[in-house]
Amino acid sequence: MNAPAKSPSAPTRPRPPSVERLLTHHGAAAPLAAYGRTALTGAIRAELAAIRAGDAEMAPEAALLARADARLAAERRPSLRPVLNLTGTVLHTNLGRALLPQEAAQAVAAVMTGAANLEFDLERGERGERDSHVEALVRRLTGAEAAVVVNNNAAAVLLVLNALAMRREVIVSRGELVEIGGSFRVPDVMARAGCRLREVGTTNRTHLADYAEAIGPRTGLVMKVHPSNYAIHGFTAEAAEADLGRLCRERGVPFAVDLGSGNLIDFSSYGLPPEPTVQAALANADLVTFSGDKLLGAVQCGIIAGRRDLIARVRKNPLKRALRVDKMTYAALEATLRLYLHPETLSERLPTLRLLTRPEAEIRAQAERLLPRVSERLTGLAAVALEPCTSQIGSGALPVETLPSACLALRPPVDERRAGAWLKRLAERLRALPVPVIGRIGDGALRLDLRTLEDEAVFLAQIDALAGAAFPSREET
Ligand SMILES: *Cc1c(COP(=O)(O)O)cnc(C)c1O
């Protein structure tokens, strides 16, 4: 018999079934096979608890099982997963920077699940040096005498400062005391490395004589920092690297250049705005530090290249052990560097360069091809137009230079007053897709820059999913 109702007018609520009953329901077969009994029991318990707490509605048994199944599917979805970067920023730090070439992905896979000769010299059968897997390539490509790889360029700078100038002065121009973003500030890194910052010159003008005056017995290092993400224009002056290099050699102090982006090729020969190369910096500097996943187009790491005796000091520093990288990083870096040995095919095989050099006409043709389908699928939901736009290189490289591109601009079917809220909702829905689509909102539209779109099938599947899903309706906004 049922317990007497508290009040005669209260409707009798159906009682949730038992866990055991749901587990033997025929609808449990598929989730049981996929996730196992332990996980499904947990999900059913969570679902029933939500109903008891009043956070979820009671439903028929099959529906409860479907909800438990969906809960498990959501739990299984990885947190870190692929997205479509249509922001127009090719090297987007928040979206993982450079896309690895196929060759690098294969090399990583090959060493990932088994043993590898990471620190083992196969010829001599004795302990080897992990940097050996890329050092010869870096030497060949940059002209450096030696090279070391660490976790990222911030680590490279930290290590160089600590190894060469702990408890000593490091001379830097006031125009180069920059914040790169993500809390990399040159003065802070300097302090953490145990160095004393000796600022010279002014924000807009620093001369060779400023450095010459500052160099003294306490000097450990002279450093030049590529300003990366900003540019000073107007009444400006900086000491030429060639002059600084000469001065430092005369006075017997090492000279390091933090280049930021590790560019190894002549950008102008690809029709891109010029960007200093590692080779050019090494012509004057004793050491150069640069990122592996900016213009170099490889994996996250920092490379220190330069004079053999200084690299030996860097390698002996205990911080090197703390900042070293794993076999997957060496595998990806080695495979990517090898692509540079074949300049004829580089712009095809290195995704970063391939995306940066995509001709505007090709991107526009792609936009024209996609427009009818996207427009048709989103009928009544958004007005879609093809527009010219500009892409950015990103990651601090060439901050003022942009590349002409084409985009699909999505505009609301609602009046302008409510456009802001609609665009926010649309961006949310795009982020919630199976492969999240990340665009850029501005001037009353959400723009999808197609420079970085290579997999059209994946993109169109997302548009289909967007059209099929609930959408910000006129009423909602
Ligand atoms: C990007 C950059 C850094 C930091 O490099 P990460 O690889 O992001 O650690 C340091 N210095 C300069 C000049 C940079 O452009």
The ligand as an SDF file (V2000), in Angstrom:
LIG
                    3D

 15 15  0  0  0  0  0  0  0  0999 V2000
   56.7350   35.0070  -27.6270 C   0  0  0  0  0  0  0  0  0  0  0  0
   57.9210   35.6180  -27.0280 C   0  0  0  0  0  0  0  0  0  0  0  0
   58.4490   35.1420  -25.8280 C   0  0  0  0  0  0  0  0  0  0  0  0
   57.8240   33.9900  -25.0990 C   0  0  0  0  0  0  0  0  0  0  0  0
   57.9220   32.8260  -25.8650 O   0  0  0  0  0  0  0  0  0  0  0  0
   57.0360   31.5360  -25.4860 P   0  0  0  0  0  0  0  0  0  0  0  0
   57.4870   30.5070  -26.4630 O   0  0  0  0  0  0  0  0  0  0  0  0
   55.6160   31.9400  -25.6170 O   0  0  0  0  0  0  0  0  0  0  0  0
   57.4010   31.1860  -24.0860 O   0  0  0  0  0  0  0  0  0  0  0  0
   59.5840   35.7470  -25.3140 C   0  0  0  0  0  0  0  0  0  0  0  0
   60.1540   36.7900  -25.9440 N   0  0  0  0  0  0  0  0  0  0  0  0
   59.6750   37.2900  -27.1000 C   0  0  0  0  0  0  0  0  0  0  0  0
   60.3550   38.4530  -27.7290 C   0  0  0  0  0  0  0  0  0  0  0  0
   58.5410   36.7240  -27.6800 C   0  0  0  0  0  0  0  0  0  0  0  0
   58.0410   37.2160  -28.8140 O   0  0  0  0  0  0  0  0  0  0  0  0
  1  2  1  0
  2  3  1  0
  2 14  2  0
  3  4  1  0
  3 10  2  0
  4  5  1  0
  5  6  1  0
  6  7  2  0
  6  8  1  0
  6  9  1  0
 10 11  1  0
 11 12  2  0
 12 13  1  0
 12 14  1  0
 14 15  1  0
M  END
$$$$
